[in-house]
């Protein structure tokens, strides 16, 4: 069954787009701090545990990248040369996301939307959607990879914030 009535899914038609990867957590921190964790170079580097660059002005087409292997040759460092697509301050940021270089679709990008919502005193819901998947078997493998990776990233982040709150 489709998440949205009338939307054709890969279940209904093998040529239809794959659905987004969706992940969500509630973290023990206020909206301001969670927003800064995902929208600044310093914050994103701490979240991902590696070097990250975010355009400080959060301008559309500004840089949003995470270098998982910062010393590797260009093109093999991770989510390189990503771009901010849209920002709604303290509510949503969207950006492009590059596939790992070892995947056959490694030069292609998908896009991620992160939504931020205060849900209580000192708690914030973080909801992630990763869109833009192709339909080939290689794209399906990439989506399956991120269907595991994004929830793990958010779970790790939730644990980081819980440990900091103690």
C-alpha positions as CSV (number, residue, x, y, z in Angstrom):
1,X,0.0,0.0,0.0
2,X,1.3,3.4,-0.9
3,X,2.1,6.0,1.8
4,X,0.3,8.6,-0.3
5,X,-2.9,7.6,-2.1
6,X,-2.5,7.8,-5.9
7,X,1.3,7.5,-5.8
8,X,2.6,4.7,-7.8
9,X,5.4,2.8,-5.9
10,X,8.0,0.2,-6.9
11,X,5.6,-2.4,-5.5
12,X,3.0,-1.5,-8.0
13,X,5.4,-0.8,-10.9
14,X,9.0,-1.9,-11.1
15,X,9.8,1.4,-13.0
16,X,8.3,3.6,-10.3
17,X,10.6,5.5,-8.0
18,X,11.7,3.9,-4.8
19,X,10.2,5.3,-1.6
20,X,12.3,7.5,0.6
21,X,14.3,6.2,3.5
22,X,12.7,7.5,6.6
23,X,14.3,7.6,10.1
24,X,13.2,9.4,13.3
25,X,14.5,10.0,16.8
26,X,13.7,12.2,19.8
27,X,16.9,13.6,21.3
28,X,17.4,15.0,24.7
29,X,18.4,18.5,23.8
30,X,16.7,21.8,22.9
31,X,15.9,22.7,19.3
32,X,18.6,25.4,19.1
33,X,21.4,22.9,19.9
34,X,20.1,20.2,17.7
35,X,19.7,22.6,14.8
36,X,23.3,23.8,15.3
37,X,24.5,20.2,15.4
38,X,23.2,19.6,11.8
39,X,23.7,23.1,10.3
40,X,27.3,24.0,11.3
41,X,30.6,22.6,10.4
42,X,31.6,22.1,14.0
43,X,28.3,20.5,14.9
44,X,28.1,18.2,11.9
45,X,31.7,17.1,12.4
46,X,30.8,16.1,16.0
47,X,27.6,14.3,14.9
48,X,29.4,12.3,12.2
49,X,32.7,11.9,14.0
50,X,34.7,13.1,11.1
51,X,35.5,16.3,9.1
52,X,32.4,18.1,7.8
53,X,31.8,21.4,6.0
54,X,28.6,23.4,6.1
55,X,28.2,26.8,4.4
56,X,28.0,29.1,7.5
57,X,25.3,31.2,5.8
58,X,23.2,28.1,5.0
59,X,22.7,29.5,1.5
60,X,21.0,27.3,-1.2
61,X,23.8,25.7,-3.2
62,X,26.2,26.3,-0.3
63,X,28.5,23.5,0.7
64,X,27.2,20.5,2.8
65,X,29.7,17.7,2.9
66,X,30.9,15.0,5.3
67,X,34.4,13.6,4.6
68,X,34.4,10.1,6.1
69,X,37.9,9.5,4.7
70,X,39.4,13.0,4.7
71,X,42.9,11.9,3.6
72,X,41.6,9.8,0.6
73,X,41.9,11.1,-2.9
74,X,39.1,13.5,-4.1
75,X,36.1,11.5,-5.1
76,X,36.7,8.8,-2.5
77,X,36.4,10.8,0.7
78,X,32.7,10.3,1.3
79,X,29.7,12.6,0.9
80,X,31.8,15.2,-1.0
81,X,30.6,18.4,-2.6
82,X,27.1,18.1,-1.4
83,X,24.9,21.2,-1.6
84,X,22.3,22.8,0.6
85,X,19.0,22.8,-1.3
86,X,16.6,24.6,1.1
87,X,16.5,25.9,4.6
88,X,13.6,26.8,6.9
89,X,15.4,28.1,10.0
90,X,15.1,25.8,13.0
91,X,12.5,23.7,11.1
92,X,14.1,22.0,8.0
93,X,17.3,21.7,6.0
94,X,17.6,19.8,2.8
95,X,20.8,18.9,1.0
96,X,22.2,16.6,-1.6
97,X,23.9,13.4,-0.5
98,X,26.5,11.4,-2.4
99,X,26.6,7.7,-2.5
100,X,29.7,5.8,-1.2
101,X,32.4,5.7,-4.0
102,X,32.5,1.9,-4.0
103,X,28.8,1.7,-5.1
104,X,28.2,1.5,-8.9
105,X,26.1,4.6,-8.6
106,X,28.7,6.4,-6.6
107,X,28.8,9.6,-8.7
108,X,25.1,10.2,-8.2
109,X,23.4,12.2,-5.5
110,X,20.1,11.7,-3.6
111,X,18.7,14.4,-1.3
112,X,18.0,14.5,2.3
113,X,15.5,16.5,4.3
114,X,15.9,16.9,8.0
115,X,12.9,18.2,10.0
116,X,13.3,19.6,13.5
117,X,10.4,19.8,16.0
118,X,10.5,20.6,19.7
119,X,8.4,17.9,21.5
120,X,8.9,18.8,25.2
121,X,11.1,20.7,27.5
122,X,14.7,20.0,26.3
123,X,13.6,17.4,23.7
124,X,13.6,17.6,19.9
125,X,12.2,15.2,17.3
126,X,14.5,14.8,14.3
127,X,12.9,13.3,11.3
128,X,15.0,12.4,8.2
129,X,13.8,11.6,4.6
130,X,16.3,10.5,2.0
131,X,14.7,10.8,-1.5
132,X,15.7,10.6,-5.1
133,X,16.4,6.9,-5.7
134,X,16.6,5.4,-9.2
135,X,15.0,2.1,-10.1
136,X,17.8,-0.2,-11.2
137,X,19.2,-3.0,-9.0
138,X,22.2,-0.9,-8.2
139,X,20.0,1.9,-6.9
140,X,18.0,-0.6,-4.9
141,X,21.2,-1.8,-3.2
142,X,22.1,1.8,-2.4
143,X,18.7,2.5,-0.9
144,X,19.0,-0.7,1.1
145,X,22.4,0.5,2.4
146,X,20.9,3.8,3.5
147,X,17.8,2.2,5.0
148,X,20.3,0.7,7.5
149,X,22.7,3.6,7.7
150,X,20.5,6.6,8.4
151,X,18.6,4.9,11.3
152,X,22.0,3.9,12.7
153,X,23.3,7.5,12.4
154,X,20.3,8.9,14.2
155,X,20.4,6.3,16.9
156,X,24.1,7.1,17.5
157,X,23.2,10.8,17.6
158,X,20.4,10.1,20.1
159,X,22.9,8.2,22.3
160,X,25.4,11.0,22.1
161,X,22.9,13.5,23.3
162,X,21.6,11.3,26.1
163,X,25.2,10.8,27.3
164,X,25.8,14.6,27.2
165,X,22.6,15.2,29.2
166,X,23.7,13.0,32.1
